[in-house]
Amino acid sequence: MNEILIVDDAMFMRRIIKNALSDGGFSQFIEAKDGSEAIHLFKKHKPKLVLLDITMPGKSGIEVLAEILKLEPDTRVIMCSAIGQEATIEKAVRMGAYDFIVKPFQNDKLVEMVKKSL
């Protein structure tokens, strides 16, 4: 099963991502509203792909990325960032993130990236 863990503190953004991926043919989603919930759900479900927001209250996306890759180094993590976070994106890629997408994004680009990662 190709479950996708969507991690973003904004419910509307999780919904946008889920709808875009549903339209692209994906159907198995897990949602987390913060870093702590993301780690808990990751341990429970072991998804092959994580879409991870960089800026969240509590644990940052960078901290969550480090924990996920420590638990399961082969996990594909796509970082989601706002414009202007280039240095953080570069750090995430150096740490082992598979790719990144800048918000706002085009739905077809997100779907293409997810298909490529799986």
Secondary structure, DSSP 8 states (H G I E B T S, - for coil): ---EEEE-S-HHHHHHHHHHHHHTT---EEEESSHHHHHHHHHHH--SEEEEES--SSS-HHHHHHHHHHH-TT-EEEEEEETT-HHHHHHHHHHT--EEEEES--HHHHHHHHHHH-
